[in-house]
């Protein structure tokens, strides 16, 4: 029997084909093959009058690929759709089924959480049919984002210097803008603390006559100091054995946060590296996925993995280090059918695969491996001691801790601050009085909440229930690309454009562009995925709220005045201003449409490197639609051109130019 398997990524296909054997041919769809058309009312590609029926069209550049897939599907006895194990993957499988004209009797849908031989073979034992509830959930999200993105973006482009708006993007921006306004409006308040300094430790003033104490001025602090003596009575000593629990295994959110904090990786880089680790690494004798699927909000681990890991812990660290399987409280929006991000084998240690990995891949794999391993290890144990010292009715407290069993910190200690803070043995003091060296007051001022870092913004979005694991990195990238935010010292600062766009949206769309509405929409999309809500009903409800607000905004939203350049129009004498067009900024007369003068900008030629074909220069160019590409300045005699920026290096294999793309370099001519 001839079996055709279709996956999303080309890098998976060879590995999976090797696992399945000669009766299987594995090809890639290279992601989505169809998307909403840009036809119909407002160019939405959706029939607003027929239950939001979508009109799909092949994506640019996919015609040849689809023709090849159709040919292979026609010659196959059976077609297996093996796209990613999430709603996006389910939708891609459905688009493939519809486009290739697959019959219900000769196709199957399989999902796997990791690309290993056992996982692949096990998944292929039980193919199922496409889950249309998952497809409708993805469709609903796509249509919502298309309506809001197209309609609100057009409004922003017309009324402001903003380039776009979005269902989740604009809420994420609002979080950053709101925090900035809190910081700007914050009024610091003075307060004081008082410490007693002893030979081996310090104690801080906490209570007066049994009640918590707050010191709000220097006068109050000095008054308290005047009452105190250097002699303190040992009032109470308490020692408790406490457990310190290990961290849960990684979700997409917690991985991107930890990689940002510990490795300094932006979310986009973390997800790009994780994708490679998931799809497969050549380990010499085999190519295998090193981690499970990296877009997840679940902390569940498979029983097989848990059992293997507990055996590994007992063998390598001792039975006392074996912990218990932790579970998190089921929360809204968690797709628990997935697993946490984990290594595919606990026996594949970071050191054993280090020579096959790039430095950034090794660092991220180590982080995932150690986090997962430690999550199944025993709690650390610590003796925590607190002592209360009394002085004229004032209670000072000192605390200390001593680790008596390292537990999970045996492997996770490098990622967590662990320090013994030893207090004297007060129980064996001969006297119940202890004398301090000095007692001092310290002035402080309250501080506002800090600006968001990438890690903190992702954590906040997850906590509030806006966005999904697969969208966090993209949302942050869009905010940067649109110049709605800048980053200083790894913190987000909203730009003037970002603040203006947010203010305008809140003026007219505050009941839609907000945390609660966006989080509720995520919950409703989950209900669509579960089959408990009809997908087009949530779209209808949304659109009836949204369209009237949009109509009002187009009429009543005040348009930003264009920025004057300081020059006068050579044709009519009116001021020249900077305007925003489809292809970027340009300088024109402020008296438009009476005066249609547009200043011709001098083209700045940016030379990149020598042309490998004719020896002239490769320069930066733009298409009619404003898209940047790199071509020979000897055109049309020489038509050498590239979409990606060349590095100037020549490919040793074919003589073409090597280019930069995302975080890698490659040759587009020979694809090496």
Residue pairs with C-beta under 8 A, 6 or more apart in sequence:
1 23
1 77
1 78
2 23
2 25
2 75
2 76
2 77
2 78
3 20
3 23
3 24
3 25
3 76
3 77
3 78
3 79
3 80
4 24
4 25
4 27
4 72
4 73
4 75
4 76
4 78
4 79
4 80
5 13
5 16
5 17
5 20
5 24
5 25
5 26
5 27
5 79
5 80
5 82
6 26
6 27
6 28
6 29
6 69
6 79
6 80
6 81
6 82
6 83
6 96
7 13
7 16
7 26
7 27
7 28
7 29
7 82
7 83
8 28
8 29
8 30
8 31
8 83
8 84
8 89
8 92
9 28
9 30
9 31
9 275
9 279
10 28
10 30
11 276
11 279
11 280
12 26
12 28
12 115
12 279
12 280
13 26
13 27
13 28
14 26
14 287
15 115
15 279
15 280
15 287
15 288
15 289
16 26
16 82
16 115
16 120
17 24
17 25
17 26
18 287
19 117
19 120
19 121
20 26
20 120
20 121
20 124
25 72
25 76
27 68
27 69
27 72
29 65
29 69
29 83
29 92
29 96
30 62
30 65
31 92
32 59
32 91
32 92
32 95
33 58
33 59
33 62
33 65
33 66
33 92
33 95
33 96
33 99
34 56
34 57
34 58
34 59
34 62
34 95
34 98
34 99
35 45
35 56
35 57
35 59
35 142
36 44
36 45
36 46
36 54
36 55
36 56
36 57
36 142
36 143
36 146
37 45
37 55
37 56
37 57
38 44
38 45
39 45
39 55
40 46
40 47
40 48
40 55
41 48
42 150
42 151
43 150
44 143
44 146
44 147
44 150
45 54
45 55
45 56
45 57
45 146
46 52
46 53
46 54
46 55
46 143
46 146
46 147
47 53
47 54
47 55
48 543
51 536
51 540
52 143
52 536
52 539
52 540
52 543
54 139
54 142
54 143
56 95
56 98
58 66
58 99
66 99
66 100
69 96
69 100
70 99
70 100
70 101
73 79
73 100
73 101
73 102
76 106
77 106
78 106
78 107
78 108
79 100
79 102
79 106
79 107
79 108
80 107
80 108
80 109
80 110
80 124
80 127
81 93
81 96
81 97
81 107
81 108
81 109
81 110
81 130
82 109
82 110
82 111
82 112
82 123
83 89
83 90
83 92
83 93
83 96
84 92
84 111
84 293
84 295
85 111
85 112
85 113
85 293
85 337
85 338
86 293
86 295
86 335
86 338
86 470
87 134
87 135
87 137
87 138
87 141
87 529
88 138
88 470
89 111
90 109
90 130
90 131
90 134
90 135
90 138
91 134
91 135
91 138
91 139
91 142
93 109
93 130
94 130
94 132
94 135
96 102
97 107
97 130
104 129
108 127
108 128
108 129
109 127
109 128
109 129
109 130
109 131
110 123
110 124
110 126
110 127
110 128
111 123
112 119
112 120
112 122
112 123
113 119
113 292
113 293
113 302
113 338
113 339
114 278
114 289
114 291
114 292
114 293
114 344
115 278
115 279
115 280
115 288
115 289
115 344
116 288
116 289
116 344
116 345
117 288
119 344
133 528
133 529
133 530
133 531
134 529
136 528
136 529
136 535
137 525
137 526
137 528
137 529
137 535
139 535
140 525
140 528
140 535
140 536
140 538
140 539
141 525
143 539
144 167
144 521
144 539
144 542
145 166
145 167
147 542
147 543
147 546
148 165
148 166
148 167
148 546
149 164
149 165
149 166
149 167
151 546
151 550
152 164
152 165
152 166
152 170
152 505
152 509
152 550
153 163
153 164
153 165
153 166
155 165
155 550
155 553
155 554
155 557
156 162
156 163
156 164
156 165
156 501
156 504
156 505
157 163
157 164
157 580
158 554
158 559
159 504
159 553
159 557
159 558
159 559
159 560
160 497
160 500
160 501
160 504
160 559
160 560
161 497
161 500
161 560
161 580
162 482
162 484
162 497
162 498
162 500
162 501
163 482
163 483
164 478
164 482
165 501
165 505
165 513
166 475
166 478
167 518
167 521
168 461
168 466
168 467
168 471
168 475
168 518
169 475
169 478
169 479
170 501
170 502
170 505
170 513
171 466
171 513
171 514
171 515
171 518
172 457
172 461
172 466
172 467
172 475
172 476
172 479
173 479
173 484
173 485
173 494
173 498
173 501
173 502
174 502
174 505
174 506
174 513
174 514
175 452
175 457
175 460
175 461
175 515
176 451
176 452
176 457
176 479
176 485
176 492
176 494
176 498
177 494
177 498
177 499
177 502
177 503
179 449
179 451
179 452
180 451
180 493
180 494
180 499
182 448
182 449
183 448
183 449
183 451
186 447
186 448
188 445
188 446
188 447
189 216
189 445
189 446
190 216
190 217
190 443
190 444
190 445
191 214
191 215
191 216
191 444
191 445
191 446
192 215
192 216
192 217
192 218
192 220
192 221
192 441
192 442
192 443
192 444
193 204
193 205
193 215
193 441
193 442
193 444
194 204
194 205
194 215
194 221
194 224
194 225
194 439
194 440
194 441
194 442
195 202
195 203
195 204
195 205
195 439
195 440
195 442
196 202
196 203
196 204
196 205
196 232
196 389
196 391
196 396
196 436
196 438
196 439
197 436
197 437
197 438
197 439
197 440
198 398
198 434
198 435
198 436
198 437
199 437
200 422
200 423
200 424
201 398
201 400
201 423
201 424
202 398
203 232
203 387
203 389
203 396
203 397
203 398
204 396
204 397
204 398
205 213
205 215
205 224
205 394
205 395
205 396
206 212
206 213
206 395
206 396
206 397
207 213
207 394
207 395
208 393
208 394
208 395
209 393
213 394
215 221
215 224
215 441
218 441
218 443
221 441
222 441
224 394
225 439
225 441
227 392
227 394
228 391
228 392
228 394
228 439
229 391
229 392
230 435
230 436
230 437
230 439
231 391
231 433
231 434
231 435
232 389
232 390
232 391
232 396
232 433
232 434
232 435
232 436
233 389
233 390
233 391
233 432
233 433
234 387
234 389
234 426
234 429
234 432
234 433
234 434
235 388
235 389
235 390
235 395
236 387
236 388
237 385
237 386
237 387
237 388
237 426
237 427
238 385
238 386
238 387
239 383
239 384
239 385
240 383
240 384
241 381
241 382
241 383
241 384
241 404
242 381
242 382
242 383
242 384
243 379
243 380
243 381
243 382
244 379
244 380
244 381
244 382
244 407
244 409
245 326
245 379
246 323
246 326
246 374
246 375
246 376
246 377
246 379
246 380
246 407
246 408
246 412
247 371
247 374
247 375
247 412
248 254
248 299
248 326
248 328
248 340
248 375
249 299
249 301
249 340
249 341
249 342
249 371
249 372
249 375
250 258
250 340
250 341
250 342
250 368
250 371
250 372
251 296
251 297
251 298
251 299
251 340
251 341
251 462
251 469
252 271
252 294
252 295
252 296
252 297
252 341
252 469
252 470
252 472
253 297
253 458
253 459
253 461
253 462
253 469
253 472
255 270
255 274
255 294
255 341
255 367
255 368
256 267
256 270
256 271
256 454
256 455
256 458
256 472
256 473
257 455
257 456
257 458
257 459
258 367
258 371
258 415
258 455
259 265
259 267
259 269
259 270
259 364
259 367
260 266
260 267
260 270
260 453
260 454
260 455
260 458
260 490
261 453
261 455
262 367
262 415
263 270
263 360
263 363
263 364
263 367
264 490
265 273
265 360
265 364
266 454
266 473
266 476
267 454
267 458
267 472
267 473
267 476
268 473
268 474
268 476
268 477
269 360
269 663
270 364
270 473
271 294
271 473
272 662
272 663
273 360
273 361
273 364
274 291
274 294
274 341
274 364
274 368
275 294
276 361
277 289
277 290
277 291
277 294
277 361
277 364
277 365
277 368
278 289
278 290
278 291
278 292
278 293
278 294
279 289
280 287
280 288
280 289
280 290
281 287
281 288
281 289
281 290
281 353
281 356
281 357
281 361
282 356
283 353
283 356
284 356
288 344
289 344
290 343
290 344
290 348
290 353
290 365
291 341
291 342
291 343
291 344
291 365
291 368
292 339
292 340
292 341
292 342
292 343
292 344
293 338
293 339
293 341
294 341
295 469
295 470
296 335
296 338
296 339
296 340
296 341
296 469
297 333
297 334
297 335
297 338
297 462
297 468
297 469
298 334
298 335
298 336
298 337
298 338
298 339
298 340
299 326
299 327
299 328
299 340
300 327
300 336
300 338
300 339
300 340
301 309
301 325
301 339
301 340
301 342
301 372
301 375
301 376
302 339
305 339
305 342
305 346
306 325
306 376
308 345
308 346
308 347
309 346
309 372
309 373
309 376
310 322
310 376
312 346
312 347
312 373
313 321
313 322
313 323
313 373
313 376
313 377
314 321
314 322
317 377
317 410
317 411
320 378
320 405
321 377
321 378
321 407
321 408
321 410
322 376
322 377
322 378
323 375
323 376
323 377
323 378
323 379
323 407
323 408
324 376
325 376
326 375
330 336
332 465
332 519
332 522
332 523
332 526
333 465
333 468
333 519
333 522
333 523
333 526
335 526
340 372
341 368
341 372
342 368
342 372
343 365
343 368
343 369
343 372
346 369
346 372
346 373
349 369
350 362
350 365
350 366
350 369
350 370
353 362
353 365
354 362
357 365
367 415
370 411
370 412
370 415
371 412
371 415
373 411
374 408
374 409
374 411
374 412
375 408
377 407
377 408
377 410
377 411
377 412
378 405
378 407
378 408
379 407
379 408
380 403
380 405
380 406
380 407
380 408
380 409
380 418
381 403
381 404
381 405
381 407
382 401
382 402
382 403
382 404
383 401
383 402
383 404
384 399
384 400
384 401
385 399
385 400
385 401
385 402
385 423
386 397
386 398
386 399
386 400
387 397
387 398
387 399
387 423
387 426
388 395
388 396
388 397
389 395
389 396
389 397
389 398
389 434
390 396
398 423
399 421
399 423
400 420
400 421
400 422
400 423
401 420
401 421
402 420
402 421
402 422
403 409
403 418
403 420
406 413
409 416
409 418
450 456
450 491
451 491
451 492
451 493
452 460
452 491
452 492
453 490
453 491
453 492
454 476
454 490
454 492
457 476
457 492
458 472
458 476
461 467
461 472
461 475
462 472
464 515
464 519
465 518
465 519
465 522
465 523
466 515
466 518
466 519
466 522
467 475
467 522
468 522
479 485
479 492
479 498
480 487
482 497
482 498
483 495
483 497
483 498
484 494
484 495
484 497
484 498
484 501
485 492
485 493
485 494
485 495
485 498
486 492
486 493
486 495
487 493
494 502
500 560
504 557
505 513
506 513
507 557
508 549
508 552
508 553
508 556
508 557
509 549
509 553
511 517
511 545
511 549
512 542
512 545
512 546
512 549
521 538
521 542
524 533
524 538
525 538
527 533
528 534
528 535
528 538
562 577
562 578
562 579
562 590
563 577
563 578
564 575
564 576
564 577
564 590
565 575
565 576
565 577
565 578
565 587
566 575
567 575
567 576
567 587
568 574
568 575
568 576
569 575
569 576
569 589
569 590
569 591
569 595
569 597
570 597
571 589
571 595
571 597
572 589
572 591
572 594
572 595
572 597
574 589
574 590
574 591
574 595
575 590
576 587
576 588
576 589
576 590
576 597
576 599
577 587
577 588
577 589
577 590
578 585
578 586
578 587
579 585
579 586
579 587
579 588
582 625
582 626
583 622
583 625
583 626
584 626
586 598
586 599
586 601
587 598
587 599
587 601
588 596
588 597
588 598
588 599
589 595
589 596
589 597
589 598
605 619
605 620
605 633
606 619
606 620
607 617
607 618
607 619
607 633
608 617
608 618
608 619
608 620
608 630
608 645
608 646
608 648
609 617
609 618
609 646
609 647
609 648
609 657
610 616
610 617
610 618
610 648
611 617
611 618
611 632
611 633
611 634
611 638
611 640
612 640
612 650
612 655
612 656
612 657
613 632
613 638
613 640
614 632
614 634
614 637
614 638
614 640
616 632
616 633
616 634
616 638
617 632
617 633
618 630
618 631
618 632
618 633
618 640
618 642
618 646
618 657
619 630
619 631
619 632
619 633
620 628
620 630
621 628
621 629
621 630
621 631
621 641
622 628
622 629
623 629
629 641
629 642
629 643
630 641
630 642
630 643
630 644
630 645
630 646
631 639
631 640
631 641
631 642
632 638
632 639
632 640
632 641
635 641
642 657
642 659
642 668
643 668
644 659
644 660
644 661
644 668
645 659
645 660
646 657
646 658
646 659
646 660
647 657
647 658
647 659
647 660
647 665
648 657
649 657
649 658
649 665
650 656
650 657
650 658
651 657
651 658
651 667
651 669
651 670
651 672
653 667
653 670
653 672
654 667
654 669
654 670
656 667
656 668
656 669
656 670
657 667
658 665
658 666
658 667
659 665
659 666
659 667
659 668
666 672
